[in-house]
Amino acid sequence: MKRLMVMILLAMLLCAALSFAEPRTVLFPRFASGTDSTGGKWASEMSFTNQGFDAVSDIIVNFIDASGNDLTVTTNLGTNFEFTFDLAAGATQALRVTPGSTSVDGHVQVRYPDFTSPVRGSLLFRYEKDGVVSVEVGVPQQEMGDHFSFPATIDPTQLAYTAIALTNPLDVAQTFVVNLHNSNGTVADTVTVEMDPFEHIA
């Protein structure tokens, strides 16, 4: 019996180790770059920092347009829709997208080599027109999941509104349900959104 328990324990530990060895995908659900019809310009920059004590190899960053297709962009790491790099312990890699003559948007998927990867990423994008920055937004990497909540302000008297970006990170169509709750927890409104594989809506 004791030997059987040890074998079961070893099997459980092995399964746990295998699950942690699986790659982990995180998202930046909103990406914008380029010049719009009014001459305003969106610029985006991502930063990835290895917060661990060991090097991390084969970090993959993939740009995807609003229709779910690979999106080729020009960056400080070259021109492509996918970029791969390594990070030494404590190192940071910036990925700056050069705005083009047209405006593009979508989302970004980042794949780390294993589930426990200590790398953390953030995205900063800004909107500039006539030399003045009117919008600047910082977005942390988001884990994939089936539920996410965040505080929002909607107050027309103060011209305060909230926008959200939705991304379907899978290769199958999905139905997204967005609930707006009042501060006391009651549901104020509900919207259902059908999204194709890898589609992005803002």
FITORVEX-700442 format. One record per residue (C-alpha): residue number from 1; chain; x, y, z negated. Coordinates in steps of 0.02 Angstrom, whole numbers. Layout:
FITORVEX-700442
+-------+------+--------+--------+--------+
! kolse ! loti !   east !  north !     up !
+-------+------+--------+--------+--------+
!   NUM !    A !      X !      Y !      Z !
...
+-------+------+--------+--------+--------+
***
This chain:
FITORVEX-700442
+-------+------+--------+--------+--------+
! kolse ! loti !   east !  north !     up !
+-------+------+--------+--------+--------+
!     1 !    A !      0 !      0 !      0 !
!     2 !    A !    141 !    118 !    -44 !
!     3 !    A !    228 !     83 !    121 !
!     4 !    A !     66 !    116 !    214 !
!     5 !    A !     44 !    283 !    125 !
!     6 !    A !    222 !    334 !    171 !
!     7 !    A !    190 !    289 !    354 !
!     8 !    A !     28 !    389 !    355 !
!     9 !    A !    117 !    537 !    275 !
!    10 !    A !    258 !    528 !    404 !
!    11 !    A !    130 !    520 !    544 !
!    12 !    A !     39 !    673 !    475 !
!    13 !    A !    203 !    770 !    462 !
!    14 !    A !    249 !    721 !    639 !
!    15 !    A !     81 !    780 !    705 !
!    16 !    A !    100 !    945 !    612 !
!    17 !    A !    275 !    969 !    683 !
!    18 !    A !    213 !    933 !    859 !
!    19 !    A !     73 !   1061 !    842 !
!    20 !    A !    196 !   1196 !    787 !
!    21 !    A !    306 !   1153 !    937 !
!    22 !    A !    166 !   1198 !   1058 !
!    23 !    A !    182 !   1363 !   1153 !
!    24 !    A !     78 !   1509 !   1088 !
!    25 !    A !    -10 !   1634 !   1201 !
!    26 !    A !    -55 !   1809 !   1142 !
!    27 !    A !   -139 !   1950 !   1237 !
!    28 !    A !   -137 !   2135 !   1268 !
!    29 !    A !   -320 !   2150 !   1321 !
!    30 !    A !   -297 !   2319 !   1405 !
!    31 !    A !   -164 !   2375 !   1529 !
!    32 !    A !   -164 !   2530 !   1639 !
!    33 !    A !    -33 !   2606 !   1753 !
!    34 !    A !    -21 !   2723 !   1902 !
!    35 !    A !    -95 !   2885 !   1969 !
!    36 !    A !   -283 !   2913 !   1981 !
!    37 !    A !   -382 !   3016 !   2108 !
!    38 !    A !   -366 !   3176 !   2002 !
!    39 !    A !   -177 !   3166 !   1990 !
!    40 !    A !   -176 !   3101 !   1812 !
!    41 !    A !    -50 !   2966 !   1773 !
!    42 !    A !    -60 !   2811 !   1661 !
!    43 !    A !    106 !   2747 !   1592 !
!    44 !    A !    130 !   2586 !   1492 !
!    45 !    A !    272 !   2519 !   1386 !
!    46 !    A !    284 !   2357 !   1288 !
!    47 !    A !    407 !   2316 !   1149 !
!    48 !    A !    448 !   2143 !   1083 !
!    49 !    A !    547 !   2118 !    922 !
!    50 !    A !    618 !   1955 !    855 !
!    51 !    A !    584 !   1966 !    669 !
!    52 !    A !    664 !   1798 !    634 !
!    53 !    A !    841 !   1739 !    594 !
!    54 !    A !    866 !   1634 !    752 !
!    55 !    A !    866 !   1675 !    936 !
!    56 !    A !    705 !   1646 !   1035 !
!    57 !    A !    718 !   1593 !   1217 !
!    58 !    A !    600 !   1594 !   1366 !
!    59 !    A !    474 !   1728 !   1315 !
!    60 !    A !    359 !   1747 !   1466 !
!    61 !    A !    258 !   1906 !   1503 !
!    62 !    A !    125 !   1892 !   1640 !
!    63 !    A !     28 !   2040 !   1713 !
!    64 !    A !   -149 !   2001 !   1774 !
!    65 !    A !   -267 !   2121 !   1865 !
!    66 !    A !   -451 !   2152 !   1824 !
!    67 !    A !   -506 !   2012 !   1943 !
!    68 !    A !   -394 !   1881 !   1864 !
!    69 !    A !   -255 !   1882 !   1995 !
!    70 !    A !    -69 !   1903 !   1965 !
!    71 !    A !    -24 !   2088 !   1965 !
!    72 !    A !    148 !   2137 !   2030 !
!    73 !    A !    222 !   2287 !   1939 !
!    74 !    A !    388 !   2379 !   1942 !
!    75 !    A !    477 !   2384 !   1774 !
!    76 !    A !    648 !   2410 !   1696 !
!    77 !    A !    669 !   2220 !   1713 !
!    78 !    A !    631 !   2219 !   1899 !
!    79 !    A !    477 !   2200 !   2010 !
!    80 !    A !    367 !   2048 !   1983 !
!    81 !    A !    205 !   1990 !   1903 !
!    82 !    A !    298 !   1881 !   1776 !
!    83 !    A !    453 !   1917 !   1672 !
!    84 !    A !    555 !   1798 !   1563 !
!    85 !    A !    683 !   1851 !   1433 !
!    86 !    A !    770 !   1794 !   1273 !
!    87 !    A !    786 !   1885 !   1107 !
!    88 !    A !    929 !   1868 !    983 !
!    89 !    A !    885 !   1876 !    799 !
!    90 !    A !    829 !   2053 !    756 !
!    91 !    A !    835 !   2109 !    938 !
!    92 !    A !    704 !   2213 !   1030 !
!    93 !    A !    662 !   2208 !   1215 !
!    94 !    A !    569 !   2352 !   1296 !
!    95 !    A !    467 !   2321 !   1454 !
!    96 !    A !    426 !   2487 !   1537 !
!    97 !    A !    308 !   2490 !   1685 !
!    98 !    A !    344 !   2622 !   1818 !
!    99 !    A !    179 !   2707 !   1870 !
!   100 !    A !    142 !   2689 !   2055 !
!   101 !    A !     48 !   2803 !   2174 !
!   102 !    A !   -115 !   2709 !   2143 !
!   103 !    A !   -200 !   2661 !   1979 !
!   104 !    A !   -206 !   2479 !   1925 !
!   105 !    A !   -277 !   2399 !   1769 !
!   106 !    A !   -299 !   2229 !   1691 !
!   107 !    A !   -222 !   2136 !   1545 !
!   108 !    A !    -57 !   2054 !   1494 !
!   109 !    A !    -28 !   1877 !   1431 !
!   110 !    A !    128 !   1836 !   1330 !
!   111 !    A !    183 !   1657 !   1301 !
!   112 !    A !    302 !   1619 !   1158 !
!   113 !    A !    395 !   1451 !   1159 !
!   114 !    A !    315 !   1385 !    999 !
!   115 !    A !    170 !   1418 !    881 !
!   116 !    A !    279 !   1486 !    740 !
!   117 !    A !    375 !   1609 !    847 !
!   118 !    A !    431 !   1761 !    743 !
!   119 !    A !    421 !   1879 !    893 !
!   120 !    A !    293 !   2020 !    882 !
!   121 !    A !    241 !   2134 !   1022 !
!   122 !    A !    152 !   2300 !   1044 !
!   123 !    A !     92 !   2401 !   1193 !
!   124 !    A !     89 !   2590 !   1206 !
!   125 !    A !     -1 !   2671 !   1350 !
!   126 !    A !    -31 !   2855 !   1383 !
!   127 !    A !   -126 !   2965 !   1504 !
!   128 !    A !    -41 !   3123 !   1565 !
!   129 !    A !   -103 !   3261 !   1679 !
!   130 !    A !    -20 !   3425 !   1727 !
!   131 !    A !    121 !   3385 !   1607 !
!   132 !    A !      5 !   3364 !   1458 !
!   133 !    A !    -24 !   3197 !   1369 !
!   134 !    A !   -211 !   3189 !   1330 !
!   135 !    A !   -225 !   3005 !   1278 !
!   136 !    A !    -99 !   2893 !   1191 !
!   137 !    A !   -150 !   2723 !   1125 !
!   138 !    A !    -49 !   2589 !   1033 !
!   139 !    A !   -110 !   2410 !   1049 !
!   140 !    A !    -39 !   2264 !    947 !
!   141 !    A !    -34 !   2090 !   1021 !
!   142 !    A !   -196 !   1994 !    995 !
!   143 !    A !   -212 !   1810 !    955 !
!   144 !    A !   -333 !   1709 !   1060 !
!   145 !    A !   -489 !   1659 !    964 !
!   146 !    A !   -677 !   1645 !    968 !
!   147 !    A !   -716 !   1787 !    847 !
!   148 !    A !   -644 !   1959 !    817 !
!   149 !    A !   -710 !   2109 !    719 !
!   150 !    A !   -650 !   2288 !    703 !
!   151 !    A !   -717 !   2453 !    635 !
!   152 !    A !   -788 !   2576 !    762 !
!   153 !    A !   -859 !   2751 !    758 !
!   154 !    A !  -1005 !   2806 !    866 !
!   155 !    A !  -1063 !   2983 !    825 !
!   156 !    A !  -1131 !   3085 !    972 !
!   157 !    A !  -1140 !   3242 !    863 !
!   158 !    A !   -949 !   3236 !    847 !
!   159 !    A !   -922 !   3170 !   1024 !
!   160 !    A !   -850 !   3013 !    944 !
!   161 !    A !   -872 !   2854 !   1046 !
!   162 !    A !   -784 !   2686 !   1048 !
!   163 !    A !   -735 !   2587 !   1202 !
!   164 !    A !   -678 !   2405 !   1202 !
!   165 !    A !   -583 !   2294 !   1323 !
!   166 !    A !   -631 !   2112 !   1351 !
!   167 !    A !   -516 !   1982 !   1427 !
!   168 !    A !   -554 !   1802 !   1472 !
!   169 !    A !   -384 !   1717 !   1446 !
!   170 !    A !   -440 !   1546 !   1509 !
!   171 !    A !   -461 !   1470 !   1682 !
!   172 !    A !   -647 !   1438 !   1654 !
!   173 !    A !   -794 !   1560 !   1655 !
!   174 !    A !   -854 !   1613 !   1482 !
!   175 !    A !   -997 !   1708 !   1402 !
!   176 !    A !   -948 !   1846 !   1282 !
!   177 !    A !  -1069 !   1913 !   1151 !
!   178 !    A !  -1034 !   2087 !   1083 !
!   179 !    A !  -1129 !   2137 !    926 !
!   180 !    A !  -1134 !   2315 !    860 !
!   181 !    A !  -1165 !   2313 !    672 !
!   182 !    A !  -1218 !   2458 !    563 !
!   183 !    A !  -1111 !   2495 !    411 !
!   184 !    A !  -1233 !   2397 !    302 !
!   185 !    A !  -1209 !   2241 !    409 !
!   186 !    A !  -1372 !   2244 !    507 !
!   187 !    A !  -1361 !   2219 !    696 !
!   188 !    A !  -1389 !   2381 !    794 !
!   189 !    A !  -1368 !   2310 !    969 !
!   190 !    A !  -1308 !   2157 !   1064 !
!   191 !    A !  -1235 !   2142 !   1239 !
!   192 !    A !  -1194 !   1980 !   1332 !
!   193 !    A !  -1056 !   1984 !   1462 !
!   194 !    A !  -1021 !   1846 !   1589 !
!   195 !    A !   -837 !   1839 !   1636 !
!   196 !    A !   -745 !   1741 !   1769 !
!   197 !    A !   -578 !   1654 !   1735 !
!   198 !    A !   -443 !   1779 !   1683 !
!   199 !    A !   -560 !   1925 !   1715 !
!   200 !    A !   -538 !   2091 !   1624 !
!   201 !    A !   -671 !   2221 !   1585 !
!   202 !    A !   -646 !   2386 !   1494 !
+-------+------+--------+--------+--------+
***
